[in-house]
Amino acid sequence: MLPADWLVMALYFGLMVIIGIWSFRQVKDTQDFFAAGGKMPWWLSGISHHMSGYSAAVFVAYAGVAYEYGFTLYVWWAVPISLAVFLGAIYIAPRWSRLRQRLSVESPMEYLAVRYNVPTQQLMAWSGVLLKIFDVGAKWAAIAVILNVFAGVPITAGIILSGLISLFYITIGGLWADALTDFAQFVVQLVAGAAMFIIVVDKLGGIQSIPGLWDRLPPEHSAPFAGPYTIGFVLAYLLIGFLSYNGGTWNLAQRFIAAPKGSDARKAAFLSAALYLIWPLILFFPMWAAPLFFPSLEDPTQSYSVMAKELLPPGLVGLVLASMFAHTMAMTTSDANAITAVVTRDIMPVISGKFRGLKGKPALRAARITTVAFILFTLIVAMNAGTFGGILDLLIVWFGALVGPASVPMILGLLPLFRHSDATAAIVSWAGGISAFAVVKYVFESGTATTVAAPVLVSAILFILIGWLKRKQEVKPEVSAFIDSLNDDSENGHASNRSTDDRSSTHFPF
């Protein structure tokens, strides 16, 4: 890292601070803090959804996959996510915005008390919070590895530094700060990623080297399925992606909740799906080419970082590092905001009566304290990532396997087709999925594909089967009416959308 690189990093962090301060002035209450007041434009929601969907782990754990196995990374990661979000744009995304209109929800978990009951809501909320502590911890660990490679910063110090920087702007600015920094970070990673792509293509011999790359790599690197990433794994990941990227991962649901209308949420999802399909082809190309430049790396997860250090001129190294920070901050801070919403809106009011009906500044203060506590917990997990099998295991095995049971009742419960799947179906499917994970991982010690696929398949089958067995039982009228009210943007139900009130419109700082 040369002085020009540190200057770029300093300018980047300065921009984050400016956005955080501007966003602080927009936050008057928890609806602003958690749902941007229902005013987030579709393009910002779509870009934020995309940026919040992956972190610097892409440049570490996934770079290692690209180095060892090649093109399969795009096939099992980018394509399923793009398809999942595209399907979600049609069936799921608009319903999140309508939930805010109908029930004034600020948390993705709030509606579960109406759809099922409070015990089911609490079970899903608690399990989701615990799961995200591990998931976010893995992302802090990933950015710390990058800092260590680039600047020699010790892993623990890198984890703490990343967490504290993110903690500043998300605590004061809420979802507005999160989404606007996502946009700024999107621009940074677009420039950095394109620069890296152009330089690598030039080093390989020009534009004609792009299609010829695979002829210079081992044959298995061009295979769509390689190593543990089989077609079964990809199909399982598609199902997990549908549940996760359409709201099972709570921070992504928030982007749709914050959209003014269901139609805006749908456009946001289509934009995010297109970005997932196109941008990884540029982003991953240097990772695929890494074995040609560094054929005998001891640690493949450092391949992208080593390439950036060796190939990029001063200034661009700092820009690439900033883009890696951008991805991590986009995901971890949005997770923190979503978890805070669930804890303060769904969990704390059930635990203690003093949190029920909390509004205004006291509610906002509670939200900010919870944000700090959550991030501190995730930093502790990050410092002990090796205990759980490392970054890749935390991201793919633990999170991929456990997000399904936690999100099946949440996502499928929005759809009229599954109206007969009640609280019993939700709890049994959750318990069945968790049990399946324990059996395949610790009893049979199965491979990655089985470990990831089994829990979500068991959970989905149980949820659908129990609903089918109860198909002749009458659904509670209020539940049936609630589900049907989410079918379109008509002004029925108990709408409470502040985007139509007398408050002045939001003006962005750029």
C-alpha positions as CSV (number, residue, x, y, z in Angstrom):
1,M,0.0,0.0,0.0
2,L,1.5,3.3,-1.2
3,P,0.5,6.8,-0.2
4,A,-1.8,7.1,-3.2
5,D,-3.7,4.0,-2.1
6,W,-4.1,5.3,1.5
7,L,-5.4,8.6,0.1
8,V,-8.0,6.8,-1.9
9,M,-9.1,4.8,1.2
10,A,-9.2,8.0,3.3
11,L,-11.5,9.7,0.7
12,Y,-13.7,6.6,0.6
13,F,-14.2,6.5,4.3
14,G,-14.7,10.3,4.3
15,L,-17.6,9.8,1.9
16,M,-19.1,7.2,4.2
17,V,-19.0,9.7,7.1
18,I,-20.6,12.4,5.0
19,I,-23.5,10.1,4.0
20,G,-23.9,9.0,7.6
21,I,-24.2,12.5,8.9
22,W,-26.7,13.4,6.1
23,S,-28.8,10.3,6.9
24,F,-28.8,11.2,10.6
25,R,-30.8,14.3,9.7
26,Q,-33.4,12.2,7.9
27,V,-34.1,9.9,10.8
28,K,-36.9,11.1,13.0
29,D,-38.2,7.8,14.3
30,T,-37.9,4.0,13.9
31,Q,-39.9,4.0,10.7
32,D,-37.2,6.1,9.1
33,F,-34.5,4.1,10.8
34,F,-35.8,0.7,9.7
35,A,-37.9,1.3,6.6
36,A,-36.7,4.7,5.2
37,G,-40.2,6.0,5.8
38,G,-41.4,3.9,2.8
39,K,-39.8,6.4,0.5
40,M,-36.9,4.6,-1.0
41,P,-37.0,4.9,-4.9
42,W,-36.9,1.6,-6.8
43,W,-33.5,2.1,-8.4
44,L,-31.9,2.8,-5.0
45,S,-33.7,-0.2,-3.5
46,G,-32.5,-2.4,-6.4
47,I,-28.9,-1.4,-6.2
48,S,-28.9,-1.6,-2.4
49,H,-30.5,-5.1,-2.6
50,H,-27.7,-6.2,-5.0
51,M,-24.9,-4.7,-2.9
52,S,-26.3,-6.1,0.3
53,G,-26.4,-9.6,-1.2
54,Y,-22.6,-10.3,-1.0
55,S,-19.6,-9.1,0.8
56,A,-15.8,-9.2,0.7
57,A,-16.1,-12.9,1.1
58,V,-16.5,-13.0,-2.7
59,F,-12.9,-11.7,-2.9
60,V,-11.7,-14.3,-0.4
61,A,-13.6,-17.5,-0.1
62,Y,-15.2,-17.4,-3.5
63,A,-11.9,-16.2,-5.1
64,G,-10.5,-19.5,-3.7
65,V,-13.3,-21.4,-5.4
66,A,-12.6,-19.7,-8.7
67,Y,-8.9,-20.4,-8.4
68,E,-9.4,-24.1,-7.8
69,Y,-12.5,-24.9,-9.8
70,G,-13.1,-22.1,-12.4
71,F,-16.3,-21.2,-14.1
72,T,-18.5,-23.3,-11.8
73,L,-18.5,-20.3,-9.4
74,Y,-20.7,-18.4,-11.8
75,V,-22.9,-21.4,-12.4
76,W,-23.6,-22.3,-8.8
77,W,-23.6,-18.8,-7.3
78,A,-24.5,-16.0,-9.7
79,V,-27.0,-17.7,-12.0
80,P,-29.2,-19.3,-9.3
81,I,-29.3,-16.0,-7.4
82,S,-30.3,-14.1,-10.5
83,L,-33.0,-16.6,-11.3
84,A,-34.2,-16.6,-7.7
85,V,-34.5,-12.8,-7.5
86,F,-36.2,-12.7,-10.9
87,L,-38.9,-15.2,-9.7
88,G,-39.1,-13.2,-6.5
89,A,-39.8,-10.0,-8.4
90,I,-42.9,-11.7,-9.8
91,Y,-44.2,-13.5,-6.7
92,I,-42.6,-12.1,-3.5
93,A,-41.0,-8.7,-3.6
94,P,-44.2,-6.6,-4.1
95,R,-45.8,-8.3,-1.1
96,W,-43.1,-7.0,1.3
97,S,-44.0,-3.4,0.4
98,R,-47.7,-4.1,0.7
99,L,-47.0,-5.5,4.2
100,R,-45.8,-2.1,5.2
101,Q,-48.8,-0.5,3.6
102,R,-51.3,-2.8,5.3
103,L,-49.7,-3.4,8.7
104,S,-47.1,-0.6,9.1
105,V,-44.4,-3.2,9.6
106,E,-40.8,-2.1,10.1
107,S,-39.4,-5.6,10.6
108,P,-39.6,-8.6,8.3
109,M,-40.8,-10.7,11.3
110,E,-43.7,-8.5,12.4
111,Y,-46.2,-10.0,10.0
112,L,-45.7,-13.6,11.4
113,A,-47.7,-12.8,14.5
114,V,-50.7,-12.1,12.2
115,R,-49.9,-14.9,9.7
116,Y,-49.3,-17.6,12.4
117,N,-49.1,-16.6,16.0
118,V,-46.7,-14.9,18.5
119,P,-44.9,-18.1,19.6
120,T,-44.1,-18.9,16.0
121,Q,-42.9,-15.4,15.4
122,Q,-40.6,-15.6,18.4
123,L,-39.1,-18.9,17.4
124,M,-38.3,-17.6,13.9
125,A,-37.0,-14.3,15.3
126,W,-34.6,-15.8,17.8
127,S,-33.3,-18.5,15.4
128,G,-32.7,-15.9,12.7
129,V,-30.8,-13.5,15.1
130,L,-28.5,-16.3,16.2
131,L,-27.9,-17.4,12.6
132,K,-27.0,-13.9,11.4
133,I,-24.5,-13.4,14.2
134,F,-22.4,-16.2,12.6
135,D,-23.1,-15.1,9.1
136,V,-22.0,-11.5,9.7
137,G,-19.0,-12.7,11.8
138,A,-17.8,-14.6,8.7
139,K,-17.9,-11.4,6.7
140,W,-15.8,-9.4,9.2
141,A,-13.3,-12.2,9.1
142,A,-13.2,-12.1,5.3
143,I,-12.4,-8.3,5.1
144,A,-9.8,-8.8,7.8
145,V,-8.0,-11.4,5.6
146,I,-7.9,-8.9,2.8
147,L,-6.5,-6.1,5.0
148,N,-3.9,-8.5,6.2
149,V,-2.8,-9.3,2.6
150,F,-2.8,-5.7,1.4
151,A,-1.5,-3.8,4.4
152,G,-0.2,-6.4,6.8
153,V,-2.9,-5.5,9.4
154,P,-3.3,-8.3,12.0
155,I,-6.5,-10.3,11.5
156,T,-8.0,-9.3,14.9
157,A,-7.1,-5.6,14.3
158,G,-8.7,-5.8,10.9
159,I,-11.9,-7.2,12.3
160,I,-12.2,-4.5,14.9
161,L,-11.3,-1.7,12.5
162,S,-13.9,-2.8,9.9
163,G,-16.6,-3.2,12.6
164,L,-16.0,0.2,14.2
165,I,-16.1,2.1,10.9
166,S,-19.4,0.4,9.9
167,L,-20.8,0.9,13.3
168,F,-20.6,4.6,13.1
169,Y,-22.7,5.3,10.1
170,I,-25.3,2.5,10.5
171,T,-26.0,3.5,14.1
172,I,-26.7,7.1,13.4
173,G,-28.3,6.9,9.9
174,G,-30.2,3.6,9.9
175,L,-31.6,2.3,6.6
176,W,-31.1,5.6,4.7
177,A,-27.4,5.6,5.5
178,D,-27.2,1.9,4.6
179,A,-28.9,2.3,1.2
180,L,-27.1,5.5,0.2
181,T,-23.7,4.1,1.2
182,D,-24.7,1.0,-0.9
183,F,-25.1,3.3,-3.9
184,A,-21.8,5.1,-3.3
185,Q,-20.1,1.7,-2.8
186,F,-21.7,0.4,-6.0
187,V,-20.0,3.2,-7.9
188,V,-16.7,2.5,-6.2
189,Q,-16.8,-1.3,-6.9
190,L,-18.0,-0.7,-10.5
191,V,-14.9,1.5,-11.2
192,A,-12.5,-0.8,-9.3
193,G,-13.9,-4.0,-10.7
194,A,-13.8,-2.7,-14.3
195,A,-10.2,-1.4,-13.8
196,M,-9.1,-4.8,-12.5
197,F,-10.9,-6.5,-15.5
198,I,-9.3,-4.2,-18.1
199,I,-5.8,-4.6,-16.6
200,V,-6.0,-8.4,-16.4
201,V,-7.3,-8.6,-20.0
202,D,-4.4,-6.4,-21.2
203,K,-1.9,-8.5,-19.3
204,L,-3.3,-11.6,-21.0
205,G,-2.9,-10.2,-24.5
206,G,-6.0,-8.0,-25.2
207,I,-9.7,-8.5,-25.9
208,Q,-9.2,-11.7,-27.8
209,S,-7.8,-13.4,-24.6
210,I,-11.3,-13.3,-23.1
211,P,-12.8,-16.3,-25.0
212,G,-9.4,-18.0,-25.1
213,L,-8.8,-17.9,-21.4
214,W,-10.3,-21.4,-20.9
215,D,-7.9,-23.0,-23.4
216,R,-5.0,-21.8,-21.2
217,L,-6.5,-23.3,-18.0
218,P,-7.0,-27.0,-17.1
219,P,-10.1,-28.4,-18.9
220,E,-12.0,-28.9,-15.6
221,H,-11.9,-25.1,-15.0
222,S,-14.4,-24.5,-17.9
223,A,-16.9,-27.2,-16.6
224,P,-20.2,-25.9,-15.3
225,F,-20.1,-28.3,-12.4
226,A,-16.8,-29.2,-10.6
227,G,-15.6,-30.5,-7.3
228,P,-18.3,-30.4,-4.6
229,Y,-20.4,-28.0,-6.7
230,T,-22.6,-30.6,-8.5
231,I,-25.9,-30.1,-10.2
232,G,-27.6,-31.2,-7.0
233,F,-25.8,-28.5,-5.1
234,V,-26.8,-25.9,-7.7
235,L,-30.5,-26.9,-7.5
236,A,-30.4,-26.8,-3.7
237,Y,-28.7,-23.4,-3.9
238,L,-31.4,-22.1,-6.2
239,L,-34.0,-23.0,-3.6
240,I,-32.0,-21.5,-0.8
241,G,-31.4,-18.4,-3.0
242,F,-35.1,-18.0,-3.7
243,L,-35.8,-18.1,0.1
244,S,-32.8,-16.0,1.1
245,Y,-32.6,-13.3,-1.5
246,N,-36.3,-12.7,-1.5
247,G,-36.5,-11.9,2.2
248,G,-35.4,-14.9,4.1
249,T,-32.3,-12.9,4.7
250,W,-34.0,-10.1,6.5
251,N,-31.9,-7.2,5.3
252,L,-32.9,-8.0,1.7
253,A,-36.6,-8.0,2.7
254,Q,-36.1,-4.5,4.1
255,R,-35.2,-3.1,0.7
256,F,-38.6,-4.2,-0.6
257,I,-40.4,-3.1,2.6
258,A,-38.9,0.4,2.1
259,A,-40.2,0.7,-1.5
260,P,-43.3,3.1,-1.8
261,K,-45.5,0.5,-3.6
262,G,-45.5,-3.1,-4.7
263,S,-44.7,-2.2,-8.3
264,D,-41.6,-0.3,-7.1
265,A,-40.4,-3.3,-5.2
266,R,-40.9,-5.5,-8.3
267,K,-38.8,-3.1,-10.4
268,A,-36.1,-3.1,-7.7
269,A,-36.0,-6.9,-7.8
270,F,-35.7,-7.0,-11.6
271,L,-32.8,-4.5,-11.4
272,S,-31.0,-6.6,-8.8
273,A,-31.5,-9.8,-10.8
274,A,-30.0,-8.2,-13.9
275,L,-27.0,-7.0,-11.9
276,Y,-26.4,-10.5,-10.5
277,L,-26.5,-12.0,-14.0
278,I,-24.2,-9.5,-15.7
279,W,-21.7,-8.0,-13.2
280,P,-20.2,-11.3,-11.9
281,L,-18.9,-12.1,-15.4
282,I,-16.6,-9.0,-15.1
283,L,-15.9,-9.3,-11.4
284,F,-15.0,-13.0,-11.6
285,F,-12.8,-12.9,-14.7
286,P,-9.6,-11.9,-12.8
287,M,-10.3,-14.7,-10.3
288,W,-10.6,-17.2,-13.1
289,A,-7.4,-16.0,-14.7
290,A,-5.4,-16.0,-11.4
291,P,-3.8,-19.5,-11.9
292,L,-2.1,-18.2,-15.0
293,F,-0.4,-15.4,-13.1
294,F,0.2,-17.3,-9.8
295,P,0.1,-21.0,-10.5
296,S,1.3,-22.3,-7.2
297,L,-0.4,-20.2,-4.5
298,E,-0.5,-22.0,-1.1
299,D,-3.7,-20.2,-0.1
300,P,-6.1,-19.8,-3.0
301,T,-8.3,-17.5,-1.0
302,Q,-5.7,-14.8,-1.3
303,S,-5.5,-15.0,-5.1
304,Y,-7.6,-11.9,-5.8
305,S,-5.7,-9.8,-3.2
306,V,-2.3,-10.9,-4.5
307,M,-3.3,-10.1,-8.1
308,A,-4.5,-6.6,-7.1
309,K,-1.2,-5.9,-5.3
310,E,1.0,-7.2,-8.1
311,L,-0.9,-5.9,-11.2
312,L,-2.5,-2.6,-10.3
313,P,-0.8,0.8,-10.2
314,P,-0.7,3.0,-7.1
315,G,-4.1,4.4,-6.3
316,L,-6.0,1.6,-8.0
317,V,-4.9,-0.8,-5.3
318,G,-6.6,1.5,-2.7
319,L,-9.6,1.7,-4.9
320,V,-9.9,-2.1,-5.2
321,L,-9.5,-2.4,-1.4
322,A,-12.1,0.2,-0.9
323,S,-14.5,-1.8,-3.2
324,M,-13.9,-4.9,-1.0
325,F,-14.7,-2.8,2.0
326,A,-17.8,-1.6,0.2
327,H,-19.2,-5.0,-0.3
328,T,-18.6,-6.0,3.3
329,M,-20.1,-2.8,4.7
330,A,-23.1,-3.0,2.4
331,M,-24.0,-6.4,3.7
332,T,-23.0,-6.3,7.3
333,T,-24.5,-2.9,8.1
334,S,-27.8,-3.8,6.4
335,D,-27.8,-7.1,8.4
336,A,-27.3,-5.1,11.5
337,N,-30.2,-2.8,10.7
338,A,-32.5,-5.7,9.9
339,I,-31.5,-7.6,13.1
340,T,-32.0,-4.5,15.2
341,A,-35.5,-4.1,13.7
342,V,-36.4,-7.7,14.6
343,V,-35.0,-7.4,18.1
344,T,-36.6,-4.1,19.0
345,R,-39.9,-4.6,17.2
346,D,-40.5,-8.3,17.7
347,I,-38.4,-9.7,20.5
348,M,-38.0,-7.1,23.2
349,P,-41.7,-6.1,23.5
350,V,-42.5,-9.8,24.2
351,I,-39.7,-10.1,26.8
352,S,-40.5,-6.9,28.7
353,G,-43.6,-4.7,28.9
354,K,-41.6,-1.5,29.0
355,F,-40.7,-1.9,25.3
356,R,-44.4,-2.3,24.2
357,G,-45.7,0.7,22.4
358,L,-42.3,2.4,22.6
359,K,-42.2,5.3,20.1
360,G,-40.3,8.4,19.2
361,K,-36.8,9.1,20.6
362,P,-36.9,6.3,23.3
363,A,-37.6,3.7,20.5
364,L,-34.8,5.2,18.4
365,R,-32.4,5.1,21.3
366,A,-33.2,1.4,21.9
367,A,-32.7,0.7,18.2
368,R,-29.2,2.3,18.2
369,I,-28.1,0.5,21.4
370,T,-29.3,-2.8,19.9
371,T,-27.3,-2.1,16.7
372,V,-24.1,-1.6,18.7
373,A,-24.7,-4.8,20.7
374,F,-25.3,-6.9,17.6
375,I,-22.2,-5.8,15.8
376,L,-20.1,-6.4,19.0
377,F,-21.4,-10.0,19.1
378,T,-20.5,-10.6,15.4
379,L,-17.0,-9.2,15.9
380,I,-16.5,-11.8,18.6
381,V,-17.6,-14.6,16.2
382,A,-15.3,-13.2,13.5
383,M,-12.3,-13.4,15.8
384,N,-13.1,-17.1,16.3
385,A,-14.1,-18.0,12.8
386,G,-11.7,-20.9,12.7
387,T,-13.7,-22.7,15.4
388,F,-16.6,-23.1,13.0
389,G,-14.5,-24.4,10.1
390,G,-13.3,-21.1,8.6
391,I,-15.0,-18.4,6.5
392,L,-16.2,-20.7,3.7
393,D,-17.8,-23.1,6.1
394,L,-19.6,-20.3,7.9
395,L,-20.9,-18.8,4.7
396,I,-21.9,-21.8,2.7
397,V,-22.4,-24.7,5.1
398,W,-23.7,-23.1,8.3
399,F,-25.6,-20.2,6.8
400,G,-26.7,-21.9,3.6
401,A,-27.9,-24.9,5.5
402,L,-29.7,-23.1,8.3
403,V,-31.3,-20.2,6.4
404,G,-33.8,-22.5,4.7
405,P,-35.6,-23.8,7.9
406,A,-35.7,-20.2,9.2
407,S,-37.1,-18.7,6.0
408,V,-39.5,-21.4,4.5
409,P,-42.4,-20.4,6.7
410,M,-41.5,-16.7,6.3
411,I,-41.5,-16.6,2.5
412,L,-44.0,-19.3,1.6
413,G,-46.3,-17.9,4.2
414,L,-46.8,-14.8,2.0
415,L,-48.3,-16.8,-0.9
416,P,-52.0,-17.7,-1.2
417,L,-51.1,-21.2,-2.4
418,F,-49.9,-22.1,1.1
419,R,-52.6,-20.5,3.2
420,H,-53.4,-23.8,4.8
421,S,-49.9,-24.2,6.2
422,D,-50.5,-22.8,9.7
423,A,-48.4,-22.3,12.8
424,T,-48.0,-26.1,13.3
425,A,-46.6,-26.4,9.8
426,A,-44.2,-23.5,10.4
427,I,-42.8,-24.9,13.7
428,V,-42.6,-28.5,12.5
429,S,-40.8,-27.5,9.2
430,W,-38.3,-25.4,11.2
431,A,-37.6,-28.2,13.7
432,G,-37.4,-30.8,10.9
433,G,-34.9,-28.7,8.9
434,I,-32.6,-28.0,11.9
435,S,-32.7,-31.7,12.8
436,A,-31.8,-32.7,9.2
437,F,-28.8,-30.4,9.4
438,A,-27.6,-32.0,12.6
439,V,-28.0,-35.5,11.2
440,V,-26.3,-35.0,7.8
441,K,-23.4,-32.9,9.2
442,Y,-22.6,-34.6,12.5
443,V,-24.0,-38.2,12.2
444,F,-23.4,-39.1,8.6
445,E,-20.7,-36.4,8.0
446,S,-22.1,-35.8,4.5
447,G,-20.6,-33.7,1.7
448,T,-21.3,-30.0,1.1
449,A,-24.2,-30.6,-1.3
450,T,-26.1,-32.9,1.0
451,T,-25.3,-30.7,4.1
452,V,-26.7,-27.6,2.4
453,A,-29.6,-29.3,0.5
454,A,-31.1,-31.6,3.2
455,P,-32.3,-29.0,5.7
456,V,-34.1,-26.7,3.2
457,L,-35.7,-29.7,1.4
458,V,-36.9,-31.3,4.6
459,S,-38.2,-28.0,5.8
460,A,-40.0,-27.1,2.6
461,I,-41.5,-30.6,2.2
462,L,-42.9,-30.6,5.8
463,F,-44.3,-27.1,5.4
464,I,-46.1,-28.0,2.2
465,L,-47.2,-31.5,3.3
466,I,-48.8,-30.3,6.5
467,G,-50.6,-27.6,4.6
468,W,-51.8,-30.1,2.1
469,L,-53.1,-32.5,4.8
470,K,-55.0,-29.5,6.3
471,R,-56.4,-28.4,3.0
472,K,-60.0,-29.2,4.0
473,Q,-59.7,-27.3,7.3
474,E,-61.1,-23.8,7.3
475,V,-58.4,-21.1,7.4
476,K,-59.0,-18.3,9.9
477,P,-60.9,-15.5,8.0
478,E,-58.5,-12.8,9.2
479,V,-55.5,-14.8,8.0
480,S,-57.1,-15.5,4.6
481,A,-58.2,-11.9,4.1
482,F,-54.7,-10.7,5.1
483,I,-53.0,-13.0,2.6
484,D,-55.4,-11.9,-0.2
485,S,-54.8,-8.2,0.6
486,L,-51.2,-8.6,-0.6
487,N,-52.2,-9.5,-4.1
488,D,-52.1,-6.0,-5.5
489,D,-51.4,-2.3,-4.7
490,S,-55.1,-1.3,-4.2
491,E,-55.7,0.9,-1.2
492,N,-57.5,-1.7,0.9
493,G,-56.7,-2.9,4.3
494,H,-55.1,-0.7,7.0
495,A,-52.6,1.2,4.9
496,S,-50.2,3.4,6.8
497,N,-47.8,4.6,4.2
498,R,-46.0,7.8,5.3
499,S,-44.8,8.4,1.7
500,T,-48.3,9.9,1.1
501,D,-48.3,12.2,4.1
502,D,-47.5,15.9,4.3
503,R,-43.9,15.6,5.1
504,S,-41.4,17.0,2.6
505,S,-39.9,14.6,0.1
506,T,-36.4,13.3,0.5
507,H,-33.6,15.0,-1.4
508,F,-30.4,13.0,-1.9
509,P,-27.0,14.4,-1.2
510,F,-25.8,13.6,-4.7
